[in-house]
Amino acid sequence: MRAIAQRIKQLRTERGMTQEELAFALSARRKISKSAIGMYETARREPDIETMEALADCFGVDMDYLLGKTDHKNRRAWLMEQHPSLAAFADADAILPLPRTKKVPLLGTIACGEPIYAEENTAEYLTVPEEIEADFCLRCKGDSMIGARICDGDIVYLRAQESVDNGQIAAVVIGDEATLKRVYLADGKITLAAANEAYAPLVYVGDEMGQVRIIGRAVAFTSHIR
């Protein structure tokens, strides 16, 4: 909080603005009083995220700079300075801004191979674009889904649901173990198919079907460059 206060005051004074002038400059996006600016600068109050975004836009700096996480006011400008060759991409139509993000819990590891014990404790939270409708994610282990481009160590993002359409990839719990497979339900049986010919399908019929529980549909994954 102290770092934010120092950065706000520093940026305001560098631009020769009074607290009242800063409040007025922000008024197009946020109704903020001169006294509120004073409390931000003395760390008596912390601005909310919308106000932080308005301040960053007003000063033309990155949010991380305003938060005191970096000394580079504008990382894009700094990159252009350090690497002039990137200037050709600066205004390219194909370069899109980074999406807004959210955090989803990483619940543990899931098998891309033989089923392994299902870890259901939240290990950490990972950042994912808001457009990906995921409720949780799992780290993959094994190579049974390489035909779907999901490799050992990749993170798969899942939407929590108890059923999927035939052929969709899902996280499936079998007893106390979990696996990631394509799911097919037909003719009174459940087939869990790998995306790797080295692995035979797992087939459950009759009472065995009660052992199989779908916990989520795969909606996206992230992978390292290999």
MARKOLKOL-808231 format. One record per residue (C-alpha): residue in three letters; x, y, z. Coordinates in steps of 0.5 Angstrom, whole numbers, plus 500, padded with zeros to 3 digits. Example, Ala and Ser with C-alpha at 12.3 -4.5 7.8 and 13.67 -1.06 7.14 Angstrom:
2
<rovo: ala	px: 525	py: 491	pz: 516>
<rovo: ser	px: 527	py: 498	pz: 514>
END
This chain:
226
<rovo: met	px: 500	py: 500	pz: 500>
<rovo: arg	px: 506	py: 505	pz: 502>
<rovo: ala	px: 509	py: 503	pz: 495>
<rovo: ile	px: 502	py: 505	pz: 491>
<rovo: ala	px: 502	py: 512	pz: 495>
<rovo: gln	px: 509	py: 514	pz: 493>
<rovo: arg	px: 508	py: 512	pz: 486>
<rovo: ile	px: 501	py: 516	pz: 486>
<rovo: lys	px: 505	py: 522	pz: 489>
<rovo: gln	px: 511	py: 522	pz: 485>
<rovo: leu	px: 507	py: 521	pz: 478>
<rovo: arg	px: 503	py: 527	pz: 480>
<rovo: thr	px: 508	py: 532	pz: 482>
<rovo: glu	px: 512	py: 530	pz: 476>
<rovo: arg	px: 507	py: 532	pz: 471>
<rovo: gly	px: 506	py: 538	pz: 475>
<rovo: met	px: 499	py: 537	pz: 477>
<rovo: thr	px: 495	py: 539	pz: 484>
<rovo: gln	px: 491	py: 534	pz: 487>
<rovo: glu	px: 485	py: 537	pz: 485>
<rovo: glu	px: 487	py: 537	pz: 478>
<rovo: leu	px: 488	py: 530	pz: 478>
<rovo: ala	px: 482	py: 529	pz: 481>
<rovo: phe	px: 479	py: 532	pz: 475>
<rovo: ala	px: 483	py: 529	pz: 470>
<rovo: leu	px: 480	py: 522	pz: 473>
<rovo: ser	px: 473	py: 525	pz: 473>
<rovo: ala	px: 471	py: 522	pz: 466>
<rovo: arg	px: 472	py: 515	pz: 469>
<rovo: arg	px: 471	py: 515	pz: 476>
<rovo: lys	px: 468	py: 520	pz: 481>
<rovo: ile	px: 474	py: 522	pz: 486>
<rovo: ser	px: 475	py: 528	pz: 490>
<rovo: lys	px: 481	py: 532	pz: 492>
<rovo: ser	px: 481	py: 529	pz: 499>
<rovo: ala	px: 481	py: 522	pz: 496>
<rovo: ile	px: 487	py: 523	pz: 492>
<rovo: gly	px: 490	py: 526	pz: 499>
<rovo: met	px: 489	py: 519	pz: 503>
<rovo: tyr	px: 491	py: 515	pz: 497>
<rovo: glu	px: 498	py: 519	pz: 497>
<rovo: thr	px: 499	py: 518	pz: 505>
<rovo: ala	px: 497	py: 511	pz: 505>
<rovo: arg	px: 491	py: 512	pz: 509>
<rovo: arg	px: 486	py: 509	pz: 504>
<rovo: glu	px: 488	py: 504	pz: 498>
<rovo: pro	px: 485	py: 505	pz: 491>
<rovo: asp	px: 480	py: 500	pz: 489>
<rovo: ile	px: 482	py: 496	pz: 482>
<rovo: glu	px: 478	py: 501	pz: 478>
<rovo: thr	px: 481	py: 507	pz: 481>
<rovo: met	px: 488	py: 504	pz: 480>
<rovo: glu	px: 486	py: 502	pz: 472>
<rovo: ala	px: 484	py: 510	pz: 472>
<rovo: leu	px: 490	py: 512	pz: 475>
<rovo: ala	px: 495	py: 508	pz: 470>
<rovo: asp	px: 491	py: 510	pz: 464>
<rovo: cys	px: 491	py: 518	pz: 466>
<rovo: phe	px: 499	py: 517	pz: 468>
<rovo: gly	px: 500	py: 513	pz: 462>
<rovo: val	px: 504	py: 507	pz: 466>
<rovo: asp	px: 503	py: 500	pz: 467>
<rovo: met	px: 499	py: 497	pz: 473>
<rovo: asp	px: 505	py: 494	pz: 476>
<rovo: tyr	px: 509	py: 500	pz: 476>
<rovo: leu	px: 503	py: 503	pz: 480>
<rovo: leu	px: 503	py: 497	pz: 485>
<rovo: gly	px: 511	py: 498	pz: 486>
<rovo: lys	px: 512	py: 491	pz: 482>
<rovo: thr	px: 517	py: 494	pz: 477>
<rovo: asp	px: 521	py: 500	pz: 476>
<rovo: his	px: 519	py: 501	pz: 468>
<rovo: lys	px: 513	py: 506	pz: 468>
<rovo: asn	px: 511	py: 503	pz: 461>
<rovo: arg	px: 514	py: 496	pz: 459>
<rovo: arg	px: 512	py: 496	pz: 452>
<rovo: ala	px: 516	py: 503	pz: 451>
<rovo: trp	px: 522	py: 500	pz: 455>
<rovo: leu	px: 522	py: 494	pz: 451>
<rovo: met	px: 522	py: 498	pz: 445>
<rovo: glu	px: 528	py: 502	pz: 448>
<rovo: gln	px: 532	py: 495	pz: 449>
<rovo: his	px: 530	py: 492	pz: 443>
<rovo: pro	px: 529	py: 497	pz: 437>
<rovo: ser	px: 528	py: 491	pz: 432>
<rovo: leu	px: 521	py: 490	pz: 436>
<rovo: ala	px: 519	py: 497	pz: 433>
<rovo: ala	px: 516	py: 493	pz: 427>
<rovo: phe	px: 511	py: 490	pz: 431>
<rovo: ala	px: 509	py: 496	pz: 435>
<rovo: asp	px: 503	py: 498	pz: 431>
<rovo: ala	px: 502	py: 491	pz: 427>
<rovo: asp	px: 494	py: 490	pz: 426>
<rovo: ala	px: 496	py: 482	pz: 428>
<rovo: ile	px: 498	py: 484	pz: 435>
<rovo: leu	px: 492	py: 484	pz: 440>
<rovo: pro	px: 492	py: 487	pz: 447>
<rovo: leu	px: 493	py: 482	pz: 453>
<rovo: pro	px: 486	py: 479	pz: 455>
<rovo: arg	px: 483	py: 480	pz: 462>
<rovo: thr	px: 484	py: 475	pz: 466>
<rovo: lys	px: 482	py: 471	pz: 472>
<rovo: lys	px: 485	py: 466	pz: 477>
<rovo: val	px: 482	py: 458	pz: 477>
<rovo: pro	px: 485	py: 453	pz: 483>
<rovo: leu	px: 490	py: 448	pz: 481>
<rovo: leu	px: 487	py: 442	pz: 484>
<rovo: gly	px: 493	py: 437	pz: 483>
<rovo: thr	px: 495	py: 432	pz: 478>
<rovo: ile	px: 491	py: 428	pz: 473>
<rovo: ala	px: 493	py: 422	pz: 469>
<rovo: cys	px: 494	py: 422	pz: 461>
<rovo: gly	px: 495	py: 414	pz: 461>
<rovo: glu	px: 493	py: 409	pz: 467>
<rovo: pro	px: 489	py: 412	pz: 472>
<rovo: ile	px: 492	py: 415	pz: 478>
<rovo: tyr	px: 490	py: 417	pz: 485>
<rovo: ala	px: 486	py: 423	pz: 485>
<rovo: glu	px: 489	py: 429	pz: 489>
<rovo: glu	px: 483	py: 434	pz: 490>
<rovo: asn	px: 487	py: 439	pz: 495>
<rovo: thr	px: 488	py: 446	pz: 492>
<rovo: ala	px: 495	py: 447	pz: 491>
<rovo: glu	px: 495	py: 454	pz: 488>
<rovo: tyr	px: 492	py: 458	pz: 483>
<rovo: leu	px: 493	py: 460	pz: 476>
<rovo: thr	px: 491	py: 465	pz: 471>
<rovo: val	px: 487	py: 464	pz: 465>
<rovo: pro	px: 484	py: 469	pz: 460>
<rovo: glu	px: 477	py: 471	pz: 462>
<rovo: glu	px: 474	py: 468	pz: 456>
<rovo: ile	px: 476	py: 461	pz: 458>
<rovo: glu	px: 470	py: 458	pz: 462>
<rovo: ala	px: 474	py: 454	pz: 467>
<rovo: asp	px: 472	py: 452	pz: 474>
<rovo: phe	px: 479	py: 449	pz: 476>
<rovo: cys	px: 485	py: 446	pz: 472>
<rovo: leu	px: 489	py: 440	pz: 473>
<rovo: arg	px: 496	py: 438	pz: 471>
<rovo: cys	px: 497	py: 432	pz: 466>
<rovo: lys	px: 502	py: 426	pz: 467>
<rovo: gly	px: 503	py: 421	pz: 462>
<rovo: asp	px: 502	py: 421	pz: 454>
<rovo: ser	px: 496	py: 418	pz: 453>
<rovo: met	px: 493	py: 424	pz: 450>
<rovo: ile	px: 498	py: 427	pz: 445>
<rovo: gly	px: 494	py: 426	pz: 439>
<rovo: ala	px: 490	py: 431	pz: 442>
<rovo: arg	px: 496	py: 435	pz: 443>
<rovo: ile	px: 496	py: 435	pz: 451>
<rovo: cys	px: 503	py: 432	pz: 453>
<rovo: asp	px: 506	py: 430	pz: 460>
<rovo: gly	px: 506	py: 437	pz: 464>
<rovo: asp	px: 501	py: 441	pz: 461>
<rovo: ile	px: 496	py: 444	pz: 465>
<rovo: val	px: 488	py: 443	pz: 462>
<rovo: tyr	px: 483	py: 447	pz: 464>
<rovo: leu	px: 476	py: 444	pz: 466>
<rovo: arg	px: 469	py: 446	pz: 467>
<rovo: ala	px: 465	py: 443	pz: 472>
<rovo: gln	px: 460	py: 438	pz: 470>
<rovo: glu	px: 457	py: 431	pz: 471>
<rovo: ser	px: 456	py: 429	pz: 463>
<rovo: val	px: 459	py: 431	pz: 457>
<rovo: asp	px: 457	py: 430	pz: 449>
<rovo: asn	px: 460	py: 423	pz: 446>
<rovo: gly	px: 468	py: 424	pz: 444>
<rovo: gln	px: 469	py: 430	pz: 449>
<rovo: ile	px: 475	py: 430	pz: 453>
<rovo: ala	px: 473	py: 430	pz: 461>
<rovo: ala	px: 477	py: 429	pz: 467>
<rovo: val	px: 474	py: 422	pz: 470>
<rovo: val	px: 474	py: 419	pz: 477>
<rovo: ile	px: 474	py: 412	pz: 477>
<rovo: gly	px: 473	py: 410	pz: 484>
<rovo: asp	px: 479	py: 414	pz: 488>
<rovo: glu	px: 483	py: 415	pz: 481>
<rovo: ala	px: 483	py: 420	pz: 476>
<rovo: thr	px: 484	py: 420	pz: 469>
<rovo: leu	px: 483	py: 425	pz: 463>
<rovo: lys	px: 480	py: 421	pz: 457>
<rovo: arg	px: 475	py: 422	pz: 451>
<rovo: val	px: 468	py: 419	pz: 454>
<rovo: tyr	px: 463	py: 415	pz: 450>
<rovo: leu	px: 457	py: 413	pz: 452>
<rovo: ala	px: 453	py: 408	pz: 448>
<rovo: asp	px: 450	py: 401	pz: 448>
<rovo: gly	px: 449	py: 401	pz: 456>
<rovo: lys	px: 457	py: 402	pz: 457>
<rovo: ile	px: 462	py: 407	pz: 458>
<rovo: thr	px: 468	py: 408	pz: 454>
<rovo: leu	px: 474	py: 412	pz: 456>
<rovo: ala	px: 479	py: 413	pz: 450>
<rovo: ala	px: 486	py: 415	pz: 450>
<rovo: ala	px: 489	py: 420	pz: 444>
<rovo: asn	px: 494	py: 415	pz: 443>
<rovo: glu	px: 494	py: 408	pz: 440>
<rovo: ala	px: 499	py: 405	pz: 445>
<rovo: tyr	px: 493	py: 405	pz: 450>
<rovo: ala	px: 487	py: 401	pz: 450>
<rovo: pro	px: 480	py: 404	pz: 451>
<rovo: leu	px: 478	py: 403	pz: 458>
<rovo: val	px: 471	py: 400	pz: 458>
<rovo: tyr	px: 465	py: 399	pz: 463>
<rovo: val	px: 459	py: 396	pz: 463>
<rovo: gly	px: 453	py: 394	pz: 467>
<rovo: asp	px: 454	py: 395	pz: 475>
<rovo: glu	px: 461	py: 398	pz: 473>
<rovo: met	px: 459	py: 404	pz: 470>
<rovo: gly	px: 457	py: 406	pz: 477>
<rovo: gln	px: 464	py: 407	pz: 479>
<rovo: val	px: 465	py: 412	pz: 473>
<rovo: arg	px: 464	py: 419	pz: 475>
<rovo: ile	px: 465	py: 425	pz: 470>
<rovo: ile	px: 468	py: 431	pz: 474>
<rovo: gly	px: 469	py: 436	pz: 469>
<rovo: arg	px: 470	py: 438	pz: 461>
<rovo: ala	px: 476	py: 440	pz: 458>
<rovo: val	px: 476	py: 447	pz: 455>
<rovo: ala	px: 483	py: 449	pz: 454>
<rovo: phe	px: 490	py: 447	pz: 456>
<rovo: thr	px: 497	py: 451	pz: 456>
<rovo: ser	px: 503	py: 447	pz: 454>
<rovo: his	px: 511	py: 449	pz: 454>
<rovo: ile	px: 514	py: 450	pz: 447>
<rovo: arg	px: 517	py: 443	pz: 446>
END
